[in-house]
Amino acid sequence: MSKLRQRWLLGKQGEAQQHHEGPVIWLLDGGVSTHLESILRRPFEHRSLWSSSLLLTSEGREAIRQCHLDFFRAGSDLASTVTYQCNYLPQHSNFDMDSMLRKGVQLTREAAEIVAVEDGRPRFVVASIGCYGSALADGSEYTGKTAFLTMKRTQICFLGASFVAHLEEALFYHSSLYGVNGNGTTKSENTGNYGDMTHNGLVDFYERKVKILLEEKPDILAFETIPYFGECDAVVTVLKAIVQDTPTLLGSTTTWLSLACRDGCTLNDGTHISRVLDDIDRLDPNCDYVHGIGINCCSFVHVKDLVQLIVQHMTVTKKSAPKRAIVIYPNSGEEWDAEKSQWREESGFSSSQEFADTILDAVRTIKKQNMDIPIIVGGCCRTSPTTVQTLRKKLDSEFHPIHS
């Protein structure tokens, strides 16, 4: 990714368009891990590593490559690496995590190059960082604190769930909103929370992973599903230290930070999104380290309200300053029935058309308020290549031309 493309992401679209270096809108892929589950038709082997565990086997790596190809061929400009759950916590000390991270970027780049040859349009690699909560594999990115549920014959419906794993009578979950029904009992215990992790601890958690991924020179670095107000500070600290200590490492790689929100105005930890945006501006007033801001893996029904708040913040507080790209990739909003081990019919969006229309409404909101804000859209859990293909067609139809 050239410096000119990076400048486009910071809002200087006129110059980028003049040199045919940037689209008006970029299309990200969809639910990579849930699509991988549909390819494999079985649960992932190491639940704490989730889909990243596929990087450990040749069969898994081939499935990852096919997944990227499916999304690129459906119309994605950008694809996320399967490294969201990769981390250096002690429980993963037996894995060669450096190699897994590198392979994740390499597989995505291979798929990008294959499809670029097929249709002559460049594709780009987004290195997925995830967040501290995702490494805990207990759903903490959807609460801002760790949680552990012990289950006995209980039916759980998960709104926007990305996976459910059974470990004897324990269940680790990913969800932004949950409800409990049935005749069993449910015991909920806090085993700690983000408040137990210091700022320096969060910096240490991110630093090595970020540096290894940057050595593979991805086009974009994505800090995703951030549920905790204080974690944004740690992300900026890591990026600032890299720029100051090893400026060539970040190079022209662009970064974005996407927030995990439980409704139309607050993070999953309860912090109002306006406070988060204010804090990021305070930490990085000139957009030197965080080039894009947005939301991911919240229910698609909250997208329009969240985008309106982000746009309002940018138009009111940053009239003369560089503007970050806005990044939007919600989940399907579907509910998971753990008792029946299946997604509940008629939950979530009714069709790919409905999901795409919701995204387009958000895009219109951005363009109506400020035409200079770059936009990246896509999907998260349970959004498929078909969803992306539908979104591609609608974007092309309404905002043509949208890519270089």
C-alpha positions as CSV (number, residue, x, y, z in Angstrom):
1,M,0.0,0.0,0.0
2,S,1.5,3.3,-1.1
3,K,1.8,6.4,1.0
4,L,-0.7,8.0,-1.3
5,R,-3.3,5.3,-0.4
6,Q,-2.5,5.9,3.3
7,R,-3.2,9.6,2.8
8,W,-6.5,8.7,1.2
9,L,-7.4,6.7,4.3
10,L,-6.8,9.9,6.3
11,G,-9.4,11.8,4.3
12,K,-7.4,13.3,1.4
13,Q,-9.5,11.5,-1.3
14,G,-9.1,14.2,-4.0
15,E,-5.4,13.6,-4.4
16,A,-5.8,9.8,-4.2
17,Q,-8.6,9.8,-6.8
18,Q,-6.7,12.0,-9.1
19,H,-3.9,9.4,-9.2
20,H,-6.4,6.4,-9.3
21,E,-5.0,5.2,-5.9
22,G,-8.1,4.8,-3.8
23,P,-11.8,3.8,-4.1
24,V,-14.6,5.8,-2.6
25,I,-15.6,2.8,-0.6
26,W,-13.6,-0.4,0.2
27,L,-15.3,-3.7,0.7
28,L,-14.0,-6.0,3.5
29,D,-14.8,-9.7,3.7
30,G,-17.4,-11.3,5.9
31,G,-17.5,-13.8,8.7
32,V,-14.2,-15.6,8.0
33,S,-14.3,-18.0,10.9
34,T,-18.0,-18.9,10.5
35,H,-17.4,-19.4,6.7
36,L,-14.4,-21.7,7.6
37,E,-16.8,-23.7,9.9
38,S,-19.1,-24.2,6.9
39,I,-16.2,-25.3,4.7
40,L,-14.9,-27.8,7.2
41,R,-18.3,-28.9,8.6
42,R,-16.8,-29.6,12.1
43,P,-15.7,-27.6,15.1
44,F,-12.2,-26.1,15.3
45,E,-9.8,-28.4,17.1
46,H,-8.3,-26.0,19.6
47,R,-11.1,-23.9,20.9
48,S,-8.9,-21.4,22.7
49,L,-7.3,-20.7,19.3
50,W,-10.6,-20.9,17.5
51,S,-10.2,-20.6,13.7
52,S,-6.5,-19.7,14.1
53,S,-5.9,-23.3,15.0
54,L,-6.3,-24.1,11.3
55,L,-2.9,-22.5,10.8
56,L,-1.4,-25.6,12.5
57,T,-2.3,-28.2,9.7
58,S,-2.0,-28.4,6.0
59,E,-5.7,-29.2,5.7
60,G,-6.5,-26.1,7.8
61,R,-4.2,-23.8,5.8
62,E,-5.8,-25.0,2.6
63,A,-9.3,-24.2,4.0
64,I,-8.1,-20.8,5.0
65,R,-6.7,-20.1,1.5
66,Q,-10.1,-21.3,0.0
67,C,-12.0,-19.1,2.4
68,H,-10.0,-16.0,1.3
69,L,-10.5,-16.9,-2.3
70,D,-14.3,-17.2,-1.8
71,F,-14.6,-13.7,-0.3
72,F,-12.2,-12.1,-2.8
73,R,-14.2,-13.7,-5.7
74,A,-17.4,-12.5,-4.1
75,G,-16.1,-8.9,-4.5
76,S,-14.1,-8.1,-1.4
77,D,-11.2,-5.6,-1.8
78,L,-9.8,-6.5,1.6
79,A,-9.5,-9.8,3.4
80,S,-8.7,-10.4,7.1
81,T,-6.0,-12.8,8.2
82,V,-7.0,-15.8,10.4
83,T,-4.9,-14.5,13.3
84,Y,-7.6,-12.9,15.5
85,Q,-7.1,-15.5,18.3
86,C,-3.4,-15.9,18.0
87,N,-1.6,-14.7,21.1
88,Y,1.3,-15.3,23.5
89,L,-0.6,-16.1,26.6
90,P,1.0,-19.0,28.7
91,Q,-1.6,-21.6,27.6
92,H,-0.3,-21.3,24.0
93,S,3.4,-21.6,24.9
94,N,3.6,-25.0,23.1
95,F,2.7,-23.4,19.7
96,D,5.1,-21.6,17.4
97,M,3.0,-18.4,17.4
98,D,5.5,-16.3,15.4
99,S,5.2,-18.8,12.5
100,M,1.4,-19.0,12.8
101,L,1.1,-15.2,12.6
102,R,3.4,-15.0,9.6
103,K,1.6,-17.8,7.8
104,G,-1.7,-16.1,8.4
105,V,-0.5,-13.0,6.4
106,Q,1.1,-15.1,3.7
107,L,-2.0,-17.2,3.0
108,T,-4.1,-14.1,2.7
109,R,-1.6,-12.5,0.4
110,E,-1.4,-15.6,-1.8
111,A,-5.2,-15.5,-2.3
112,A,-5.1,-11.8,-3.0
113,E,-2.5,-12.3,-5.7
114,I,-4.4,-15.2,-7.3
115,V,-7.7,-13.2,-7.6
116,A,-5.9,-10.0,-8.7
117,V,-4.5,-12.0,-11.7
118,E,-7.9,-13.4,-12.5
119,D,-9.7,-10.0,-12.8
120,G,-6.9,-7.4,-12.9
121,R,-8.1,-5.6,-9.7
122,P,-5.7,-5.4,-6.7
123,R,-6.7,-6.9,-3.4
124,F,-5.3,-6.1,0.0
125,V,-4.4,-7.9,3.3
126,V,-5.8,-6.9,6.7
127,A,-3.7,-8.3,9.5
128,S,-6.2,-9.2,12.3
129,I,-5.0,-8.3,15.8
130,G,-8.1,-9.0,17.8
131,C,-8.2,-7.7,21.4
132,Y,-7.2,-8.9,24.8
133,G,-10.6,-10.3,25.5
134,S,-10.5,-12.5,22.5
135,A,-7.4,-14.2,23.8
136,L,-9.2,-15.2,26.9
137,A,-11.7,-17.3,24.8
138,D,-14.5,-16.6,27.3
139,G,-16.5,-13.9,25.6
140,S,-14.7,-11.0,27.3
141,E,-14.7,-8.9,24.1
142,Y,-18.4,-8.8,24.4
143,T,-18.5,-7.7,28.0
144,G,-15.3,-5.8,28.7
145,K,-14.6,-8.3,31.5
146,T,-14.0,-12.0,31.7
147,A,-16.9,-14.3,32.3
148,F,-17.3,-18.0,32.9
149,L,-20.6,-19.8,32.7
150,T,-21.3,-23.3,34.1
151,M,-24.2,-25.0,32.3
152,K,-26.6,-27.8,33.2
153,R,-29.4,-28.5,30.7
154,T,-29.8,-24.9,30.0
155,Q,-30.9,-23.3,26.7
156,I,-29.0,-20.2,25.8
157,C,-29.8,-17.8,23.0
158,F,-26.8,-15.8,21.8
159,L,-27.4,-12.6,19.8
160,G,-24.6,-12.2,17.3
161,A,-22.7,-15.2,18.6
162,S,-19.6,-16.1,16.8
163,F,-19.1,-19.5,18.3
164,V,-20.2,-21.8,21.0
165,A,-17.8,-24.4,22.5
166,H,-18.7,-27.1,25.0
167,L,-16.1,-28.3,27.5
168,E,-17.8,-30.8,29.8
169,E,-20.4,-28.7,31.6
170,A,-18.6,-25.4,30.9
171,L,-19.4,-23.2,28.1
172,F,-17.2,-20.4,26.8
173,Y,-19.1,-17.9,24.7
174,H,-18.8,-15.0,22.4
175,S,-21.9,-12.7,22.5
176,S,-22.9,-9.1,22.8
177,L,-26.2,-9.8,24.4
178,Y,-27.5,-13.1,25.9
179,G,-30.6,-14.5,27.6
180,V,-31.1,-17.7,29.6
181,N,-34.2,-20.0,29.4
182,G,-35.0,-23.6,30.2
183,N,-35.3,-25.8,33.3
184,G,-31.6,-26.0,34.2
185,T,-29.5,-23.8,36.4
186,T,-26.9,-21.3,35.4
187,K,-24.0,-20.1,37.5
188,S,-22.1,-17.0,36.5
189,E,-18.7,-16.3,38.1
190,N,-16.4,-13.4,37.3
191,T,-12.9,-14.8,37.1
192,G,-11.4,-11.3,36.6
193,N,-11.9,-8.4,34.3
194,Y,-10.1,-5.9,32.1
195,G,-9.7,-3.9,35.3
196,D,-7.3,-6.6,36.5
197,M,-5.1,-6.0,33.5
198,T,-2.8,-2.9,33.8
199,H,-2.1,-0.5,31.0
200,N,1.4,-2.0,30.8
201,G,0.0,-5.5,30.7
202,L,-2.1,-4.6,27.8
203,V,0.8,-3.0,26.0
204,D,2.9,-6.2,26.6
205,F,0.0,-8.3,25.3
206,Y,-0.1,-6.4,22.0
207,E,3.5,-5.5,21.3
208,R,5.0,-8.8,20.1
209,K,2.0,-9.8,18.0
210,V,1.9,-6.4,16.3
211,K,5.7,-6.4,15.6
212,I,5.6,-9.9,14.1
213,L,2.6,-9.1,11.9
214,L,4.2,-5.8,10.7
215,E,7.3,-7.7,9.7
216,E,5.1,-9.5,7.1
217,K,4.1,-6.0,5.7
218,P,0.3,-6.3,5.6
219,D,-1.6,-3.5,4.0
220,I,-3.7,-2.8,7.0
221,L,-3.4,-3.7,10.7
222,A,-6.8,-4.1,12.4
223,F,-7.3,-3.9,16.2
224,E,-10.7,-5.4,16.4
225,T,-13.7,-5.9,18.7
226,I,-12.3,-3.6,21.4
227,P,-14.8,-3.7,24.3
228,Y,-12.9,-1.8,26.9
229,F,-12.3,2.0,27.1
230,G,-8.8,1.7,28.5
231,E,-7.6,-0.7,25.8
232,C,-7.7,2.0,23.2
233,D,-5.0,3.8,25.2
234,A,-2.8,0.7,25.1
235,V,-3.2,0.3,21.3
236,V,-2.1,3.9,20.7
237,T,0.8,3.4,23.1
238,V,2.1,0.4,21.2
239,L,1.8,2.1,17.8
240,K,3.4,5.3,19.0
241,A,6.4,3.3,20.5
242,I,6.9,1.4,17.2
243,V,6.8,4.6,15.2
244,Q,9.3,6.3,17.5
245,D,11.6,3.3,18.0
246,T,11.4,1.5,14.6
247,P,9.7,3.9,12.2
248,T,10.4,1.7,9.2
249,L,8.5,-1.2,10.8
250,L,5.1,0.4,10.4
251,G,6.1,1.9,7.1
252,S,3.1,2.6,5.0
253,T,0.9,0.0,6.7
254,T,-2.5,1.6,7.6
255,T,-4.2,0.9,11.0
256,W,-7.7,0.9,12.2
257,L,-9.4,0.3,15.5
258,S,-12.9,-1.1,15.7
259,L,-15.1,-1.1,18.7
260,A,-17.4,-3.8,20.1
261,C,-20.7,-2.1,21.1
262,R,-23.7,-3.6,22.9
263,D,-26.2,-1.1,21.6
264,G,-26.5,2.0,19.5
265,C,-24.3,4.2,21.7
266,T,-22.1,2.3,24.2
267,L,-19.1,-0.1,24.2
268,N,-19.7,-3.5,25.7
269,D,-18.1,-2.3,29.0
270,G,-20.8,0.5,29.2
271,T,-18.6,3.4,28.1
272,H,-20.4,5.9,25.8
273,I,-18.8,5.8,22.4
274,S,-18.4,9.6,22.3
275,R,-16.1,9.3,25.3
276,V,-14.0,6.7,23.4
277,L,-13.8,8.9,20.3
278,D,-12.7,11.9,22.4
279,D,-10.0,9.9,24.1
280,I,-8.6,8.6,20.8
281,D,-8.5,12.2,19.5
282,R,-6.6,13.2,22.7
283,L,-4.1,10.4,22.3
284,D,-3.6,10.7,18.6
285,P,-4.9,14.2,17.5
286,N,-3.2,14.1,14.1
287,C,-4.2,10.6,13.1
288,D,-0.5,9.6,13.1
289,Y,-1.1,6.1,14.6
290,V,-4.8,5.2,14.2
291,H,-6.0,5.9,10.6
292,G,-9.4,4.4,10.8
293,I,-12.1,4.1,13.5
294,G,-15.3,2.1,13.6
295,I,-17.3,-0.9,14.8
296,N,-17.4,-4.6,14.3
297,C,-19.2,-7.7,15.5
298,C,-22.1,-5.8,17.0
299,S,-25.6,-6.6,15.7
300,F,-26.3,-5.0,12.4
301,V,-29.4,-3.4,13.8
302,H,-27.2,-1.0,15.8
303,V,-25.1,0.2,12.9
304,K,-27.0,3.3,11.8
305,D,-27.1,4.8,15.3
306,L,-23.4,4.1,16.0
307,V,-22.4,5.5,12.6
308,Q,-24.4,8.7,13.2
309,L,-22.5,9.2,16.5
310,I,-19.1,8.7,14.8
311,V,-20.0,11.1,12.0
312,Q,-21.3,13.7,14.4
313,H,-18.1,13.5,16.4
314,M,-16.0,14.0,13.3
315,T,-18.0,16.8,11.9
316,V,-18.2,18.7,15.2
317,T,-14.8,18.1,16.8
318,K,-12.5,17.6,13.8
319,K,-13.5,20.2,11.2
320,S,-9.9,21.1,10.3
321,A,-8.0,18.1,11.5
322,P,-7.4,14.9,9.4
323,K,-10.3,12.6,9.5
324,R,-10.0,8.9,10.0
325,A,-11.6,6.3,7.8
326,I,-14.9,4.9,9.1
327,V,-14.9,1.1,9.3
328,I,-18.2,-0.8,9.6
329,Y,-18.5,-4.6,9.7
330,P,-21.3,-5.9,12.0
331,N,-22.4,-9.4,12.5
332,S,-25.7,-11.0,11.3
333,G,-27.5,-10.6,14.7
334,E,-28.5,-14.3,14.6
335,E,-29.3,-16.2,17.7
336,W,-27.7,-19.5,18.7
337,D,-29.7,-22.2,20.4
338,A,-27.2,-24.2,22.5
339,E,-29.7,-26.9,23.4
340,K,-30.4,-27.8,19.8
341,S,-26.9,-26.8,18.6
342,Q,-28.3,-24.7,15.7
343,W,-29.0,-21.2,14.7
344,R,-32.5,-20.1,15.3
345,E,-34.6,-19.7,12.2
346,E,-35.8,-16.2,11.4
347,S,-33.3,-14.6,13.9
348,G,-30.9,-12.0,12.6
349,F,-31.2,-10.5,9.2
350,S,-33.8,-12.1,6.9
351,S,-31.6,-12.0,3.8
352,S,-28.4,-10.7,2.4
353,Q,-30.4,-8.0,0.9
354,E,-31.6,-6.7,4.3
355,F,-28.0,-6.7,5.6
356,A,-26.7,-4.9,2.6
357,D,-29.5,-2.3,2.8
358,T,-28.6,-1.6,6.4
359,I,-24.9,-1.1,5.5
360,L,-26.0,1.2,2.6
361,D,-28.1,3.3,5.0
362,A,-25.0,3.8,7.1
363,V,-23.0,4.8,4.1
364,R,-25.6,7.3,3.0
365,T,-25.5,8.8,6.5
366,I,-21.7,9.3,6.2
367,K,-21.9,10.8,2.7
368,K,-24.8,13.1,3.6
369,Q,-22.8,14.6,6.5
370,N,-19.3,14.6,5.2
371,M,-18.3,13.5,1.7
372,D,-14.6,13.5,2.6
373,I,-14.7,10.6,5.1
374,P,-13.4,7.4,3.6
375,I,-15.4,4.3,4.2
376,I,-14.7,0.6,4.7
377,V,-17.6,-1.8,5.0
378,G,-18.1,-5.5,5.3
379,G,-19.5,-8.2,7.6
380,C,-18.5,-10.1,10.7
381,C,-19.8,-13.4,12.2
382,R,-22.3,-15.3,10.0
383,T,-22.0,-13.1,7.0
384,S,-21.0,-15.2,4.0
385,P,-19.5,-14.7,0.6
386,T,-23.1,-14.4,-0.6
387,T,-23.7,-11.5,1.8
388,V,-20.5,-9.8,0.5
389,Q,-21.5,-10.4,-3.2
390,T,-24.9,-8.8,-2.5
391,L,-23.2,-5.8,-0.8
392,R,-20.8,-5.5,-3.7
393,K,-23.6,-5.3,-6.2
394,K,-25.5,-2.7,-4.2
395,L,-22.5,-0.5,-3.6
396,D,-21.5,-0.7,-7.3
397,S,-25.0,0.3,-8.3
398,E,-25.4,3.3,-6.0
399,F,-21.9,4.6,-5.7
400,H,-20.2,3.6,-8.9
401,P,-17.3,3.7,-9.4
402,I,-16.3,2.5,-6.0
403,H,-12.9,0.9,-6.7
404,S,-9.9,1.5,-8.7
